[in-house]
Amino acid sequence: MKKIKPAVKVSLVTDGKRGLPFCGPGMVTLLEAIDKTGSVRDAVALMGISYSKGWKLLARLEEYLQIPVVDRQQGGRGGGKSALTPEGAQFLEKHTAFIADCKEAVDKVFEKHYGG
């Protein structure tokens, strides 16, 4: 048998019958890119998604978390700027740690069932 390993994709969903996703791997990538570039426009360009889609994703995240995640400064001569709010940075840090813990737990269960 070829070497195999588990792949973990963690998403947060709304609490309800349908469990609508509002934070998955793409959202983490978007938040990290905004933090790195200081711009929603540059972040979505790196990801290959539209500017409007990026803002829709951010609006959905802020709606479900009920916190401001991105601080926006309107563009002017030099263009706009965006940065994670302190709450947004804290959420990203917490969520990234949660994902790492999930992957670690899955690796342990995988090892139990498939061995080394």
N, C-alpha and C positions, 0 to 999 in steps of 0.2 A: 504494500500500500504506500502511496506517495504521502509525504509529510503534509499534515493538515493542521489547521488552527481555527479557533472560533473568531468570528467577526461580530463586534458589538456596535450597534447603533442605538444610542439612547435618545429618546424623545420625551418631552413633557407634554401631557395632554390635559385637557380640561376635565374637571371632575363632573361627570354626568354620564348619561346612558351612551352617548355617542363618543365621548372622549376625543374631542377635536385636538389635533396636535398644534402646538404654538411655539415649541422650541425644540428643534432637532439639530443635526449636524450642520446644516446650512446656516442656521441662525448663529451658531457658535463661530463659524467661519466669518460671517458678516460682522459680528461684534469684534472679533479679533482684528479683522481688516480695518474697521473704523478706528480702532485703538492704534493700529500701526500707522495708518495713512493720515489720520486727522480729517478724513473726508468721506462722506457717504458716497459721493459720486465716484471717487477713486476706488473705494471698497467694492462697490457693485461692478465696476469695470473689471477689477481683478477676478471677480467671481463669474463674470460673463452673464449677469442678469441685468434687467432694466432698472433704471433709477426709480421708476414708480413702483416696481415690484419690491425693491429694497425698502422703500418707505412703508409699503403695505405690511411687509413682514415685521418691521419695527413697531408699527402702530398696533398690530395684533399682540406682539410681545408685551408692550406697555399696557395694553388694555387688560390682559390676563394677570400680569404681575401687579398692576395698579401702582406702578412707580415710573418715573421718567428714566429712561435708559440712555438716551442720547441727547446731549445738549447741542442745539443747532444755532449757528450764527448765519444770518442771511448773507448771501454773496454780494459783492460790490465789485470794485475795480480789481481786487486781487482774488475774488471768488470767496465762497463761503467756507466755513470751518465747522467741523463736527467733532465731538469728543464724547466718550462715555461719561455719564454722570457718575458721581461717587457710588450711587446705588447700582448703576449699570455695571461698573467695574467690580463691585462686590458680588453682584449676581454672577457675572462671568467667571470670577475666581471660584465661587462656591460651586457653580455648575460644572466647571472643568474638573474640580476635585471629585465631584460626584461621579462623573464619567470615568475617571481614573479608577475609583473604587469599584465601580460596576465591572470594568474590564478585568480588574484583579480578581474579583469574585468569580466571574465567568471562567477565567483561566484556571482557577482552583477546581471548579466543578468539572471543567473539561479534562483536566489532569486525572481526576478521580475516575471518570468514565472511559477515557481513552488511553490513559497511561502516558509515559514519556517516550 
